[in-house]
Amino acid sequence: MVVDDGDPVTVEFTTAGIGQSKAHVSSRSTAQPRPRTGRVTQVPAGSPTIKVEAAGVTYDAEQVEGPYVLDDVVHLDWGAGRPRVIGKSTISTSSQPPAVIAPPKPPPPARRTTGYQSGAATRSRTYWAPGGWGSYAGDGNKVHQGTYGGATVTGAWFYGTQFRNLVGRRITKVQFRTGDRLAIGNHGLPATFRFYAHTNPTQPGGDTNRTAGPFTWTAAPGQGPTWIELPEEFGDIIAAGGGIAIAGEPYAGMQGATSRSPESGALILDWSY
């Protein structure tokens, strides 16, 4: 086999398991099959090469036999890595198979970006229909749910628009920090809190607009602040400016976002895009 500088080649490596490998150049390598025939397009006087068009490409081919004239269909040999005309052919160039074009390489997979964003509740309160926000049981930003003594209450945490930059990203995890459980209702027994996502960035005039949930979580008697995982669907609502609410039975409550419990209602949103 004859090769020239710059020729791509196939190399075989063999080893007996001990010592160095042996390298053997087995053949030249091409991106697609070489054409076997072509058509003469130019015969320069006195030149050892002629112009041959094959598969849409024009080559300078060495003449081994001849002479050749314009439009001759000729056989091509690629034994030395360069085209050589080795005789005339009776096959029309129109019968040549189309060139085999290697399919394009698929694009690399899109790079995935991930991260998380945390934030604290800007406010927390309890809503009681007769008196409005903060009017129930000396509220003090505590968060209640359920019915007691004929009064039905709901609680909520608000976040403003601090997560708006996550709109359009996929929220993959929603972590929420509860407050200390209050010693109200059947506080000596476990209590099931019912969490919802609402769409209010700030405290509305009436009750919150709860659009997802409930997600239930059971707090033990005297349960302290705890990280819990809420449904992923809550994440998109929070990113759009919403928040978290509790509503429904049983009657129970937890400390809200105050100086005594500053982490109550804190959120960590994991995201990707």
C-alpha positions in Angstrom: 0.0 0.0 0.0 1.2 3.5 -0.9 0.3 6.4 1.2 1.1 10.1 1.1 1.6 12.7 3.8 -1.8 13.7 5.3 -3.6 10.5 4.2 -6.1 9.3 6.8 -5.4 5.6 7.6 -6.8 2.8 9.6 -4.5 1.5 12.3 -4.7 -1.9 13.9 -3.2 -2.5 17.4 -2.3 -6.0 18.5 -0.8 -7.2 21.8 0.0 -10.6 23.3 -0.7 -9.2 26.8 2.9 -8.7 27.7 5.0 -5.7 26.5 4.1 -3.0 24.1 1.4 -3.2 21.4 2.2 -3.4 17.7 0.7 -0.9 15.2 -0.2 -2.0 11.7 -1.5 0.4 9.0 -4.1 -1.8 7.3 -5.6 0.7 4.8 -6.4 4.2 3.9 -9.7 5.6 5.2 -12.2 7.8 3.4 -15.4 9.5 4.4 -17.2 7.9 1.4 -16.5 5.3 -1.3 -14.2 6.4 -4.1 -15.8 6.5 -7.6 -14.9 3.7 -10.0 -15.6 5.6 -13.2 -15.5 9.2 -14.4 -15.8 11.4 -17.5 -12.9 13.2 -19.1 -13.4 16.9 -19.1 -10.0 18.2 -20.2 -6.9 16.8 -21.8 -4.0 19.3 -21.4 -1.4 19.0 -24.2 1.9 17.4 -22.9 0.5 16.9 -19.4 0.9 13.6 -17.6 -2.6 14.2 -16.0 -6.0 14.8 -17.3 -9.1 16.3 -15.8 -11.8 13.7 -14.8 -15.2 14.5 -13.3 -16.6 11.8 -11.0 -19.6 12.0 -8.6 -19.7 15.8 -9.0 -15.9 16.3 -8.2 -13.2 17.1 -10.7 -9.8 15.3 -10.2 -6.4 15.6 -11.8 -5.9 11.9 -12.8 -2.7 10.3 -14.0 -2.9 8.6 -17.4 -1.8 5.0 -17.4 -3.2 4.0 -20.7 -4.5 6.2 -23.5 -4.8 8.4 -25.3 -8.1 9.9 -24.0 -10.4 12.5 -25.4 -13.1 14.7 -24.1 -16.2 12.9 -22.7 -14.5 9.5 -22.6 -15.9 7.4 -19.7 -12.9 5.9 -18.0 -12.0 3.5 -15.2 -10.4 5.0 -12.1 -7.9 3.3 -9.8 -7.1 4.6 -6.3 -4.4 2.2 -5.3 -1.9 5.0 -4.4 -4.4 7.3 -2.8 -4.6 9.4 -6.0 -6.9 8.7 -9.0 -5.3 7.0 -12.1 -7.1 6.5 -15.4 -6.4 2.9 -16.3 -8.6 2.5 -19.4 -11.8 3.3 -21.1 -15.2 2.1 -19.9 -18.3 1.2 -21.8 -20.5 2.2 -18.8 -22.3 5.5 -19.1 -21.6 8.0 -16.2 -25.3 8.4 -15.9 -25.5 4.9 -14.5 -23.1 5.5 -11.7 -24.7 5.2 -8.3 -25.1 8.5 -6.4 -22.4 9.4 -4.1 -22.8 8.1 -0.6 -22.9 11.0 1.8 -22.3 10.4 5.4 -25.3 11.5 7.5 -24.7 14.6 9.6 -23.7 14.1 13.2 -26.5 14.7 15.6 -26.2 17.9 17.6 -24.8 17.5 21.1 -27.4 17.1 23.8 -28.5 20.4 25.3 -26.6 21.3 28.4 -28.9 21.3 31.4 -28.6 24.0 34.0 -29.8 23.5 37.5 -29.9 25.5 40.7 -32.0 26.5 43.7 -33.4 29.7 45.2 -34.4 30.3 48.8 -36.5 33.0 50.3 -38.3 34.0 53.5 -42.0 34.8 53.8 -42.7 38.5 53.8 -45.8 38.1 55.9 -48.0 35.5 57.6 -51.5 35.9 59.0 -54.8 34.2 59.8 -58.1 35.2 58.0 -61.4 35.1 59.9 -64.4 36.2 57.8 -66.1 38.5 60.4 -63.0 40.4 61.2 -60.6 40.0 58.3 -56.9 39.4 58.5 -55.2 39.5 61.8 -58.4 39.7 63.8 -58.6 36.2 65.2 -57.3 35.3 68.7 -54.8 38.1 68.9 -53.3 36.9 65.7 -49.7 38.2 66.0 -49.0 36.7 62.6 -49.8 33.2 63.7 -51.3 30.8 61.1 -54.5 28.8 61.9 -56.7 26.4 60.1 -60.1 24.7 60.9 -63.1 25.6 63.0 -63.3 26.4 66.7 -66.3 27.8 68.6 -68.2 28.4 65.4 -65.3 30.4 63.9 -63.7 29.0 60.7 -60.2 30.3 60.0 -57.5 29.9 57.3 -53.9 30.9 57.4 -51.3 32.0 54.8 -47.7 32.9 54.1 -47.0 35.6 51.5 -43.8 36.1 49.4 -44.3 39.1 47.1 -42.6 38.7 43.8 -39.2 37.5 45.0 -39.4 34.2 42.9 -40.6 35.8 39.7 -37.2 35.2 38.0 -38.0 31.5 38.0 -41.0 31.9 35.7 -40.3 29.6 32.6 -38.0 27.3 34.5 -39.0 23.9 35.7 -39.4 23.7 39.4 -38.2 20.2 40.4 -38.5 20.4 44.2 -40.4 22.6 46.7 -39.2 22.7 50.3 -41.1 24.5 53.0 -40.2 25.4 56.6 -43.1 25.0 59.1 -43.3 27.0 62.3 -43.7 25.7 65.9 -47.0 24.0 66.4 -49.3 26.0 68.6 -50.8 24.6 71.8 -54.4 25.0 70.6 -57.2 22.6 69.8 -56.3 19.0 70.5 -52.6 19.9 70.9 -51.8 16.8 72.8 -52.6 14.7 69.7 -51.1 14.6 66.2 -52.7 17.1 63.8 -53.0 17.0 60.1 -52.2 20.3 58.4 -53.7 20.8 54.9 -51.4 22.9 52.6 -52.5 24.7 49.5 -50.8 27.0 47.0 -52.5 30.4 46.5 -52.0 33.1 43.9 -51.8 36.2 46.1 -48.4 38.0 46.3 -49.6 40.1 49.2 -52.4 39.9 51.7 -55.7 40.3 49.8 -58.9 42.0 51.0 -60.6 38.6 51.5 -59.5 35.0 51.8 -56.6 33.7 49.6 -57.2 32.3 46.1 -56.2 28.7 46.7 -55.6 26.9 43.4 -53.6 23.7 44.2 -53.8 21.2 47.0 -54.4 20.1 49.6 -51.2 18.4 50.5 -51.4 16.8 54.0 -48.7 16.7 56.6 -49.1 15.5 60.2 -47.4 17.4 63.0 -46.7 15.7 66.3 -47.6 17.3 69.7 -45.2 20.1 70.3 -43.7 19.7 66.8 -40.9 22.3 66.2 -39.9 23.9 62.9 -39.5 21.2 60.2 -38.6 21.1 56.5 -41.2 19.4 54.5 -41.5 18.8 50.7 -44.6 20.1 49.0 -45.8 19.1 45.5 -43.8 20.3 42.5 -47.0 22.0 41.0 -46.8 24.5 43.9 -43.5 25.8 42.5 -45.0 27.3 39.3 -47.7 29.1 41.4 -45.1 30.5 43.8 -42.8 31.6 41.0 -45.7 33.5 39.5 -46.1 35.5 42.7 -48.2 33.1 44.8 -47.7 31.6 48.3 -48.7 28.9 50.8 -51.9 28.5 52.7 -53.5 26.1 55.3 -57.2 25.5 55.5 -59.6 22.8 56.6 -60.0 20.5 59.6 -58.8 19.8 62.2 -58.5 23.1 64.2 -54.7 23.6 64.6 -52.1 26.3 64.1 -48.4 27.1 64.0 -46.2 30.1 64.7 -45.9 32.4 61.7 -43.1 34.5 60.4 -42.2 36.6 63.5 -39.1 37.4 65.4 -39.8 34.3 67.6 -40.0 32.1 64.5 -38.2 33.9 61.6 -37.9 30.8 59.5 -41.6 30.0 59.5 -42.7 29.8 55.8 -39.2 29.8 54.4 -38.9 28.2 50.9 -36.2 26.5 48.8 -37.1 26.0 45.2 -34.9 23.7 43.1 -35.1 24.4 39.3 -33.7 23.4 36.0 -33.9 24.5 32.3 
